[in-house]
Amino acid sequence: MNWFKNLNAAPRSLLSFGLLIVLTGAISALAIVNLSRANNRMEVLYEDDMTGLKVADDLIVARFTPGEQARFAILNVGDESRAAMHEKVILVKASRY
């Protein structure tokens, strides 16, 4: 505790503590600015560069329609009324794409 009673050491320790706080604040501000830039880059990536993913998801859904038609044709070969009704449903589904 003798070092604390020495008045010549107190300003140096307070100055070094203040310098440490300023340095920590500057690094934190720099990190926040860089995170903001990274966030903006991610928004651009999702809005511009990854628009093809939505189209790919729609194509995957559209692939189910021919499979559904093939299964229905195999299961209901003899019933023409159900086939006509099912064809109307398929045309409604296809009109969405």
Number of C-alpha atoms within 10 A of each C-alpha: 5 6 9 10 9 10 10 10 12 13 11 11 12 11 12 12 12 12 12 12 12 12 12 12 12 12 12 12 12 12 12 12 12 12 12 12 12 12 12 11 12 13 12 12 12 11 10 10 11 11 11 10 11 10 11 11 10 12 12 11 11 15 10 10 14 11 11 11 15 10 10 14 14 9 10 12 10 10 10 10 10 13 16 11 10 15 13 12 11 15 11 11 12 11 7 7 9
